[in-house]
């Protein structure tokens, strides 16, 4: 009976040990940095009721996500992102927590889209959410964490662009654009599809002068001085954020009033981080302040958060030359002949119990082949357990880096290897 080989589903990946070590290393740095800022980890289910995502993004999102009926006929979806689940959790169970509430998470998300470079149907996201007051302090804290993560992981080249969705929202409202139509215009501006955006603004009866002013504002990028082009609350809020960020030592940021973020739940500050080394698909982080809790049946709250595309960030780091930690074992235990195998297992158990990373020959290989294998797994020491040595109550310990070996008394072995 010949079975066909089963492949993994399209848009998913398998990660080998080297890849996982690299990913865990990066993930650990991100988690540690979030903890340094006082954020604590939460986790939510991988699947939720589909309504959680359609209530915010509209029914069209069904086309882009894994949505299905479960065996009980309930409409279920694999989560396409982690902000909505975090806010649903907050409304359900965390709304009485002391403020500010600082949360972070890491996990996989699922989108049914055409797989391409850096885009997968199963992808990983690291993110943080802060529920606090609507002042510039909250926004600055979140941007500072995102910037700090980029610095800490060692990404050399990245751009942080900060804008305010209120600027364009107010301009459209003042031009008499209906609040139902405004998000459609903002989506086109977000994608820099100016011809379609202009057409939609004309359809909304905006004058040509107003249309060109909107397009001009979306192309306003540069140092903090470019805020002189606008006035009002949004400008004051951004100036407040930049002042705090300067105190935090986060100065490698620019104003970009064209950062719209295509999602209509953003209400104020918005920001994006790009890694130019990735070319066209260069965005690795996006975030901003938003209000979602009232959509999920809770009180209106002020939240700011971000999501980091973990896979793309790792890709950017690798393009800059990042390599994960080299795999190594502290000790490789090598019995010479079957008579010594029992004692070899005792030695391995003793070392492992003391937390020494220990591997042991399981294949019954020759001495030469076993030494070759010890090299391959990057073992720092090899404990050779032979009959002659055991008769003297000793084993041979070979230092693989120095290429030297010596006889060590069996009872002194742990003391000698415990700190190697």
VEXDREN-2710 file (C-alpha; in Angstrom, 1 decimal):
% VEXDREN-2710
k/r/px/py/pz
1/UNK/0.0/0.0/0.0
2/UNK/1.6/3.3/-1.2
3/UNK/0.4/6.4/0.6
4/UNK/0.9/9.8/-1.1
5/UNK/3.1/12.2/0.9
6/UNK/0.9/14.7/2.7
7/UNK/2.1/18.3/2.2
8/UNK/1.6/21.2/4.6
9/UNK/-1.3/23.6/3.7
10/UNK/-0.5/26.5/1.4
11/UNK/0.6/29.7/3.2
12/UNK/1.9/27.9/6.2
13/UNK/5.5/26.9/7.3
14/UNK/7.4/24.3/9.2
15/UNK/10.2/25.7/11.4
16/UNK/13.3/23.5/12.1
17/UNK/15.3/23.6/15.3
18/UNK/17.8/26.3/14.1
19/UNK/14.9/28.5/12.9
20/UNK/13.0/28.0/16.2
21/UNK/16.0/29.0/18.2
22/UNK/16.3/32.2/16.2
23/UNK/12.6/32.9/16.6
24/UNK/12.5/32.2/20.3
25/UNK/15.6/34.4/20.8
26/UNK/13.8/37.3/19.1
27/UNK/10.5/36.7/20.9
28/UNK/12.3/36.6/24.2
29/UNK/13.9/40.0/23.6
30/UNK/10.5/41.5/22.7
31/UNK/8.8/40.0/25.8
32/UNK/11.6/41.2/28.0
33/UNK/11.4/44.8/26.7
34/UNK/7.6/44.8/27.2
35/UNK/8.1/43.7/30.8
36/UNK/10.8/46.4/31.3
37/UNK/8.0/49.0/30.4
38/UNK/5.6/47.4/32.8
39/UNK/3.5/45.5/30.3
40/UNK/2.2/42.0/31.3
41/UNK/1.3/39.1/29.1
42/UNK/-2.2/38.0/28.2
43/UNK/-3.4/35.2/25.8
44/UNK/-6.8/34.8/24.1
45/UNK/-8.3/31.9/22.1
46/UNK/-7.1/31.2/18.5
47/UNK/-10.7/31.1/17.4
48/UNK/-13.5/33.6/18.3
49/UNK/-17.1/34.3/17.2
50/UNK/-16.9/35.7/13.7
51/UNK/-19.0/38.7/14.8
52/UNK/-16.0/39.9/16.8
53/UNK/-14.2/40.8/13.6
54/UNK/-17.2/41.7/11.4
55/UNK/-18.7/44.1/13.9
56/UNK/-15.6/46.3/13.5
57/UNK/-14.4/45.7/9.9
58/UNK/-17.8/45.0/8.2
59/UNK/-19.0/41.8/6.5
60/UNK/-16.4/42.0/3.7
61/UNK/-13.7/40.8/6.0
62/UNK/-15.3/37.3/5.7
63/UNK/-13.6/37.0/2.3
64/UNK/-10.2/37.5/3.9
65/UNK/-10.4/35.3/7.0
66/UNK/-10.9/31.7/7.9
67/UNK/-14.6/31.7/8.9
68/UNK/-16.7/28.6/9.3
69/UNK/-19.5/27.0/11.2
70/UNK/-18.6/24.6/14.0
71/UNK/-20.4/21.4/14.8
72/UNK/-22.9/23.3/16.8
73/UNK/-23.7/25.6/13.9
74/UNK/-22.0/28.6/15.5
75/UNK/-20.2/31.1/13.3
76/UNK/-16.5/30.9/14.2
77/UNK/-13.4/32.5/12.8
78/UNK/-9.6/32.0/13.3
79/UNK/-8.4/35.3/14.6
80/UNK/-7.0/37.6/11.8
81/UNK/-5.4/39.9/14.4
82/UNK/-5.1/40.3/18.2
83/UNK/-6.4/43.7/19.1
84/UNK/-10.1/42.8/18.9
85/UNK/-9.7/39.7/21.1
86/UNK/-7.7/41.7/23.6
87/UNK/-10.4/44.3/23.8
88/UNK/-13.2/41.6/24.0
89/UNK/-11.3/40.1/26.9
90/UNK/-11.0/43.5/28.6
91/UNK/-14.8/44.1/28.3
92/UNK/-15.6/40.6/29.5
93/UNK/-13.3/40.4/32.5
94/UNK/-10.7/43.1/32.9
95/UNK/-12.7/46.3/32.9
96/UNK/-12.4/46.8/36.7
97/UNK/-8.5/46.4/36.6
98/UNK/-6.5/49.4/37.9
99/UNK/-5.5/51.8/35.1
100/UNK/-3.3/52.2/33.2
101/UNK/-3.7/48.6/32.1
102/UNK/-0.7/47.5/30.1
103/UNK/-1.0/44.2/28.2
104/UNK/1.2/42.4/25.6
105/UNK/0.7/39.2/23.6
106/UNK/2.4/37.0/21.1
107/UNK/0.7/34.5/18.9
108/UNK/-0.3/33.3/15.5
109/UNK/-3.1/34.9/13.4
110/UNK/-4.7/33.6/10.2
111/UNK/-5.7/35.4/7.0
112/UNK/-7.0/33.8/3.8
113/UNK/-4.8/35.8/1.3
114/UNK/-2.5/35.1/-1.6
115/UNK/0.8/34.0/-0.1
116/UNK/3.8/36.1/-1.2
117/UNK/7.2/37.2/0.2
118/UNK/6.8/37.9/3.9
119/UNK/3.0/37.2/3.8
120/UNK/1.6/34.0/5.0
121/UNK/-1.9/32.6/5.8
122/UNK/-0.6/31.7/9.3
123/UNK/1.6/34.5/10.6
124/UNK/2.8/35.6/14.0
125/UNK/2.2/38.9/15.7
126/UNK/3.7/40.5/18.8
127/UNK/1.6/43.4/20.1
128/UNK/0.8/45.6/23.1
129/UNK/-2.3/47.5/24.2
130/UNK/-2.4/50.3/26.8
131/UNK/-5.8/51.3/28.3
132/UNK/-5.3/54.7/30.0
133/UNK/-6.2/58.4/29.7
134/UNK/-6.5/60.1/26.3
135/UNK/-3.4/62.3/26.9
136/UNK/-0.2/62.4/24.9
137/UNK/1.5/60.4/27.7
138/UNK/-0.3/57.2/26.8
139/UNK/0.5/57.5/23.1
140/UNK/4.1/58.4/23.8
141/UNK/4.5/55.4/26.1
142/UNK/3.3/53.0/23.4
143/UNK/5.5/54.5/20.6
144/UNK/8.5/54.5/23.0
145/UNK/8.0/50.7/23.7
146/UNK/7.8/50.0/19.9
147/UNK/10.9/52.1/19.3
148/UNK/12.7/50.4/22.2
149/UNK/11.9/47.0/20.9
150/UNK/13.4/47.9/17.5
151/UNK/16.6/49.2/19.1
152/UNK/16.9/46.2/21.5
153/UNK/16.5/43.5/18.8
154/UNK/19.3/45.3/16.9
155/UNK/17.5/46.4/13.8
156/UNK/19.9/48.9/12.3
157/UNK/17.7/50.7/9.7
158/UNK/14.1/51.6/10.4
159/UNK/11.8/54.6/10.2
160/UNK/9.1/55.6/12.7
161/UNK/6.4/57.7/11.2
162/UNK/3.8/59.4/13.4
163/UNK/0.6/61.0/12.2
164/UNK/-2.9/61.8/13.5
165/UNK/-6.0/60.6/11.8
166/UNK/-8.0/63.5/13.2
167/UNK/-6.3/65.9/10.7
168/UNK/-7.8/64.3/7.6
169/UNK/-11.0/63.3/9.4
170/UNK/-11.7/66.9/10.3
171/UNK/-10.8/68.2/6.8
172/UNK/-13.3/65.8/5.3
173/UNK/-16.0/66.7/7.9
174/UNK/-15.5/70.4/7.3
175/UNK/-15.9/69.8/3.6
176/UNK/-19.3/68.3/4.3
177/UNK/-18.3/64.6/3.6
178/UNK/-20.7/62.2/5.1
179/UNK/-19.3/60.1/8.0
180/UNK/-20.2/56.9/6.1
181/UNK/-18.2/57.9/3.0
182/UNK/-15.2/59.3/4.8
183/UNK/-13.7/55.9/5.7
184/UNK/-13.8/54.8/2.0
185/UNK/-11.8/58.0/1.1
186/UNK/-9.3/57.4/4.0
187/UNK/-8.8/53.8/2.8
188/UNK/-7.7/55.0/-0.6
189/UNK/-5.5/57.7/0.9
190/UNK/-3.9/55.0/3.2
191/UNK/-3.0/53.0/0.1
192/UNK/-1.7/56.1/-1.7
193/UNK/-4.3/55.5/-4.5
194/UNK/-4.7/59.2/-5.2
195/UNK/-6.7/59.0/-8.4
196/UNK/-9.4/56.8/-6.8
197/UNK/-9.3/59.0/-3.6
198/UNK/-9.8/62.2/-5.7
199/UNK/-12.7/60.6/-7.6
200/UNK/-14.4/59.6/-4.3
201/UNK/-13.9/63.1/-3.0
202/UNK/-15.5/64.6/-6.1
203/UNK/-18.4/62.2/-5.8
204/UNK/-18.8/63.6/-2.2
205/UNK/-19.1/67.1/-3.8
206/UNK/-15.8/68.4/-2.5
207/UNK/-14.3/71.3/-4.3
208/UNK/-11.0/70.8/-6.2
209/UNK/-9.1/73.2/-3.9
210/UNK/-10.2/71.1/-0.8
211/UNK/-9.3/67.9/-2.6
212/UNK/-5.8/69.1/-3.4
213/UNK/-5.3/70.3/0.2
214/UNK/-6.2/66.8/1.5
215/UNK/-3.8/65.2/-1.0
216/UNK/-1.1/67.7/0.0
217/UNK/-1.5/66.9/3.7
218/UNK/-1.1/63.2/3.1
219/UNK/2.2/63.9/1.5
220/UNK/3.4/66.0/4.5
221/UNK/6.4/64.1/5.9
222/UNK/9.4/65.4/7.8
223/UNK/10.7/66.8/11.1
224/UNK/8.4/68.2/13.7
225/UNK/8.3/71.7/12.0
226/UNK/6.0/70.3/9.3
227/UNK/3.2/70.5/11.9
228/UNK/3.1/74.2/11.2
229/UNK/1.1/73.3/8.2
230/UNK/-1.9/72.4/10.4
231/UNK/-3.6/73.8/13.5
232/UNK/-5.9/72.6/16.2
233/UNK/-6.1/69.8/18.7
234/UNK/-4.4/67.2/16.6
235/UNK/-1.3/69.4/16.2
236/UNK/-1.2/70.2/20.0
237/UNK/-1.5/66.5/20.8
238/UNK/1.3/65.5/18.4
239/UNK/3.6/68.2/19.8
240/UNK/2.8/66.8/23.3
241/UNK/3.8/63.3/22.2
242/UNK/7.0/64.4/20.6
243/UNK/8.0/66.4/23.7
244/UNK/7.7/63.3/25.9
245/UNK/9.4/61.1/23.3
246/UNK/12.3/63.5/23.3
247/UNK/12.6/63.1/27.1
248/UNK/12.5/59.3/26.6
249/UNK/15.4/59.7/24.1
250/UNK/13.3/58.6/21.2
251/UNK/14.4/61.1/18.5
252/UNK/14.6/59.0/15.4
253/UNK/11.0/59.7/14.4
254/UNK/9.3/61.9/11.8
255/UNK/5.9/63.4/11.3
256/UNK/3.9/61.8/8.5
257/UNK/0.3/63.0/8.1
258/UNK/-0.2/60.5/5.4
259/UNK/-0.2/57.6/7.9
260/UNK/-3.9/56.9/7.8
261/UNK/-4.0/53.2/8.8
262/UNK/-6.9/51.7/6.7
263/UNK/-8.9/50.6/9.8
264/UNK/-11.7/53.0/10.7
265/UNK/-11.5/52.3/14.5
266/UNK/-8.4/54.5/14.9
267/UNK/-9.4/57.8/16.4
268/UNK/-6.2/59.8/17.0
269/UNK/-2.5/59.3/16.8
270/UNK/-1.4/56.7/14.3
271/UNK/2.1/55.4/13.6
272/UNK/4.0/52.9/11.4
273/UNK/7.5/51.5/11.5
274/UNK/9.2/50.5/8.2
275/UNK/12.3/48.5/7.5
276/UNK/13.6/49.8/4.1
277/UNK/15.7/46.6/3.7
278/UNK/12.5/44.8/2.8
279/UNK/11.7/46.9/-0.3
280/UNK/8.0/47.3/-1.2
281/UNK/6.6/45.2/1.7
282/UNK/8.5/47.2/4.3
283/UNK/6.1/47.9/7.1
284/UNK/6.9/45.8/10.2
285/UNK/4.8/47.6/12.8
286/UNK/1.6/49.6/12.9
287/UNK/-0.5/51.1/15.7
288/UNK/-2.3/54.0/17.1
289/UNK/-5.0/55.1/19.5
290/UNK/-8.5/53.7/19.1
291/UNK/-11.8/53.1/20.7
292/UNK/-13.3/49.6/20.3
293/UNK/-14.7/48.6/23.7
294/UNK/-18.1/50.3/23.2
295/UNK/-18.5/48.2/20.0
296/UNK/-18.2/45.1/22.1
297/UNK/-20.7/46.2/24.7
298/UNK/-18.4/47.9/27.2
299/UNK/-17.8/51.5/28.4
300/UNK/-16.0/53.7/26.0
301/UNK/-12.3/53.6/26.8
302/UNK/-9.2/55.2/25.5
303/UNK/-6.7/52.7/24.2
304/UNK/-3.4/52.8/22.3
305/UNK/-1.6/49.8/20.9
306/UNK/0.5/48.3/18.1
307/UNK/1.1/45.1/16.3
308/UNK/4.6/44.0/15.1
309/UNK/4.7/41.6/12.2
310/UNK/7.0/39.1/13.7
311/UNK/7.9/37.2/10.5
312/UNK/8.7/40.4/8.5
313/UNK/10.7/41.8/11.4
314/UNK/12.8/38.6/11.5
315/UNK/13.2/38.8/7.7
316/UNK/14.5/42.4/8.0
317/UNK/17.0/41.4/10.7
318/UNK/18.2/38.5/8.6
319/UNK/18.7/40.7/5.6
320/UNK/20.9/42.9/7.9
321/UNK/22.9/39.9/8.9
322/UNK/21.2/38.7/12.1
323/UNK/22.1/35.2/13.1
324/UNK/20.5/33.3/16.0
325/UNK/22.4/31.9/18.8
326/UNK/24.6/28.9/17.8
327/UNK/23.3/25.6/19.1
328/UNK/25.6/23.8/21.6
329/UNK/25.5/21.1/24.3
330/UNK/27.5/21.3/27.5
331/UNK/28.3/17.6/27.6
332/UNK/28.1/14.6/25.4
333/UNK/28.4/11.2/27.2
334/UNK/30.0/8.5/25.2
335/UNK/30.0/4.9/26.5
336/UNK/32.8/2.7/25.0
337/UNK/31.2/-0.7/24.7
338/UNK/27.9/-2.1/26.1
339/UNK/29.4/-2.9/29.5
340/UNK/29.7/0.8/30.2
341/UNK/26.3/1.9/28.9
342/UNK/24.5/1.6/32.3
343/UNK/27.0/3.8/34.0
344/UNK/26.9/6.3/31.1
345/UNK/23.1/6.7/31.6
346/UNK/23.7/7.3/35.3
347/UNK/26.2/10.0/34.5
348/UNK/23.8/11.6/32.0
349/UNK/21.0/11.6/34.5
350/UNK/23.2/13.1/37.2
351/UNK/24.3/15.9/34.9
352/UNK/20.8/16.6/33.6
353/UNK/19.5/16.7/37.2
354/UNK/22.0/19.5/37.9
355/UNK/20.8/21.4/34.8
356/UNK/23.8/20.6/32.6
357/UNK/22.7/20.3/29.0
358/UNK/23.6/16.7/28.3
359/UNK/23.3/14.4/25.3
360/UNK/24.3/10.7/25.2
361/UNK/25.1/8.2/22.5
362/UNK/21.9/6.4/21.6
363/UNK/23.1/4.7/18.4
364/UNK/25.9/2.5/19.7
365/UNK/28.4/4.2/17.3
366/UNK/32.1/3.7/17.2
367/UNK/34.4/6.1/19.1
368/UNK/35.4/8.0/15.9
369/UNK/31.8/8.4/14.7
370/UNK/30.6/9.5/18.1
371/UNK/33.3/12.2/18.3
372/UNK/32.2/13.4/14.9
373/UNK/28.6/13.6/16.1
374/UNK/29.8/15.4/19.3
375/UNK/31.4/18.0/17.0
376/UNK/28.2/18.3/14.9
377/UNK/26.0/19.1/18.0
378/UNK/28.7/21.5/19.2
379/UNK/29.3/19.7/22.5
380/UNK/31.7/21.6/24.7
381/UNK/32.9/18.5/26.6
382/UNK/32.8/14.8/25.9
383/UNK/32.7/12.4/28.8
384/UNK/34.2/9.1/27.6
385/UNK/33.1/6.2/29.8
386/UNK/35.4/3.2/29.3
387/UNK/35.9/-0.1/31.2
388/UNK/39.6/0.6/32.0
389/UNK/38.8/4.1/33.4
390/UNK/35.8/2.9/35.4
391/UNK/38.0/0.2/37.0
392/UNK/40.0/3.1/38.4
393/UNK/36.8/4.9/39.5
394/UNK/37.3/7.6/36.8
395/UNK/36.2/8.8/33.3
396/UNK/37.9/10.7/30.6
397/UNK/36.8/14.3/30.0
398/UNK/37.7/15.8/26.6
399/UNK/37.5/19.6/26.2
400/UNK/36.4/19.9/22.5
401/UNK/37.6/23.5/22.2
402/UNK/41.1/23.1/23.6
403/UNK/41.4/19.6/22.2
404/UNK/42.8/18.3/25.6
405/UNK/41.6/15.4/27.7
406/UNK/42.2/14.3/31.3
407/UNK/41.1/11.7/33.7
408/UNK/38.5/12.9/36.3
409/UNK/37.5/10.9/39.4
410/UNK/33.9/9.8/39.0
411/UNK/32.7/11.5/42.3
412/UNK/34.3/14.8/41.2
413/UNK/32.7/14.8/37.7
414/UNK/29.7/16.9/38.6
415/UNK/31.8/19.5/40.4
416/UNK/34.1/19.7/37.4
417/UNK/31.3/19.9/34.8
418/UNK/28.6/21.7/36.7
419/UNK/30.0/25.1/35.9
420/UNK/31.4/24.5/32.4
END
